[in-house]
Amino acid sequence: MCKQGSRWIALLFAMLLVVPGQIQAVGLGRVTASCSVTTTAVAFGSYIGQAVSSTGTVRVTCSAPVAGVQVKFDAGLNSTGSFSARKLKSLSGQTLRYNLYTDVAHTKIWGDGTTGTYTQQGQILTIYGQLAGGQVTIPGTYNDTVLVTIIW
């Protein structure tokens, strides 16, 4: 009788070891994450006709660990749809050409991955902005709004 009782305990112990592992596997398959984006604006400061460079940041924060977060930019509110012609606009309608890049050398336009643009992967990224030199304009405040999209 003692042998049968010890077999039962051994069988019950083995079942307890297996069942929690199966429950964890199901739970891990259902983990979801929500992510949000915060940005630090690219602020060019004063413009006197020479090219001006500045940086900003994109920070992606997720509720659970995620890998391979892709960050895309649209062409901007003042653009005609072209990434190579992003524009800052004043209240009077004057514009200044600028662009946003994935690299400090200003060679890879940050866009949506189409028409020669690039996207970035990561959760804390630097935006490299450059305001084109040689533009004639009137004094004022110029701005643009760029939509940031994240995919994970």
C-alpha positions in Angstrom: 0.0 0.0 0.0 2.8 2.3 0.7 4.3 1.7 -2.8 1.0 2.6 -4.5 0.7 5.8 -2.5 4.3 6.9 -3.5 3.5 6.2 -7.2 0.5 8.4 -7.0 2.5 11.3 -5.5 5.2 10.9 -8.2 2.5 10.9 -11.0 0.8 14.0 -9.5 4.2 15.8 -9.2 5.0 15.1 -12.9 1.6 16.4 -14.0 2.2 19.7 -12.1 5.6 20.2 -13.8 4.1 19.7 -17.3 0.9 21.6 -17.0 2.3 25.0 -15.9 4.8 24.8 -18.9 1.9 24.3 -21.3 -0.1 27.2 -19.8 3.0 29.5 -20.2 3.4 28.6 -23.8 -0.3 29.6 -24.5 0.2 32.8 -22.5 3.3 33.8 -24.5 1.5 33.3 -27.8 -1.1 35.9 -26.8 1.2 38.6 -25.5 0.4 41.9 -27.3 2.2 45.2 -27.1 1.0 48.8 -27.6 3.5 51.3 -28.7 3.5 55.1 -28.9 5.8 57.7 -30.4 7.2 61.0 -28.9 9.4 63.3 -30.9 11.7 66.2 -30.3 11.3 68.7 -33.1 14.0 69.6 -35.6 14.4 73.3 -35.0 16.5 75.2 -37.5 16.7 78.5 -35.7 17.5 81.7 -37.7 18.0 81.4 -41.5 20.2 84.0 -43.3 20.5 82.2 -46.7 23.1 79.5 -45.8 22.3 75.9 -45.2 21.3 75.1 -41.7 21.5 71.6 -40.1 19.7 70.5 -36.9 18.7 67.3 -35.2 15.6 65.9 -33.4 14.7 62.6 -32.0 12.0 59.9 -32.4 11.4 57.8 -29.3 9.2 54.6 -29.5 7.9 53.3 -26.2 6.1 49.9 -26.1 4.2 48.2 -23.3 6.2 45.0 -23.9 9.5 44.2 -25.6 9.3 44.3 -29.4 11.9 43.7 -32.0 12.4 45.4 -35.3 10.3 48.5 -34.8 10.2 50.3 -38.2 9.8 54.1 -38.3 8.4 55.8 -41.4 7.9 59.5 -42.1 5.4 61.0 -44.6 6.4 63.8 -47.0 5.0 66.5 -44.7 1.9 68.7 -44.5 3.3 71.4 -47.0 4.7 69.0 -49.5 3.1 68.2 -52.9 3.7 64.5 -52.2 7.4 64.5 -53.0 9.9 63.6 -50.3 12.7 65.5 -52.1 10.6 68.8 -51.8 9.6 69.0 -48.1 8.7 72.6 -47.3 8.4 74.8 -44.2 5.6 77.3 -44.7 4.9 80.6 -43.1 1.5 82.1 -42.2 1.8 84.3 -45.3 2.3 81.3 -47.5 6.1 81.7 -48.1 8.1 78.4 -48.2 11.6 77.2 -47.4 12.9 73.8 -48.7 14.3 71.4 -46.2 14.6 67.7 -45.7 14.9 65.0 -43.0 17.6 62.3 -43.2 18.5 59.0 -41.5 22.2 59.9 -41.6 24.4 62.8 -40.5 25.8 63.2 -44.0 22.3 64.0 -45.3 22.4 61.4 -48.1 19.4 59.2 -47.2 16.1 60.9 -47.1 13.9 59.6 -44.3 10.5 58.6 -45.8 8.3 55.6 -46.2 10.7 53.3 -48.1 9.4 54.3 -51.5 10.8 56.5 -54.3 14.4 56.3 -53.0 13.6 57.0 -49.4 14.6 55.1 -46.3 13.0 54.0 -43.1 14.8 53.4 -39.8 14.6 50.5 -37.3 15.0 51.2 -33.6 13.3 52.7 -30.6 15.5 55.8 -30.0 16.5 57.5 -33.3 18.1 60.7 -34.3 16.5 62.8 -37.1 19.0 64.8 -39.2 17.4 67.8 -40.7 18.8 70.3 -43.2 17.4 73.6 -44.5 18.7 74.2 -48.0 20.9 77.2 -48.6 20.4 80.0 -51.1 16.7 80.5 -50.6 15.2 84.0 -50.7 12.3 84.6 -48.4 10.7 87.1 -46.0 11.1 87.1 -42.2 8.6 85.0 -40.3 8.0 81.7 -38.6 8.0 78.7 -40.8 6.9 75.2 -39.9 5.8 71.8 -41.2 4.1 68.7 -39.7 5.4 65.3 -40.6 3.4 62.2 -39.7 5.4 59.4 -38.0 4.2 55.8 -38.5 5.6 52.9 -36.6 5.3 49.2 -37.5 6.2 46.4 -35.2 
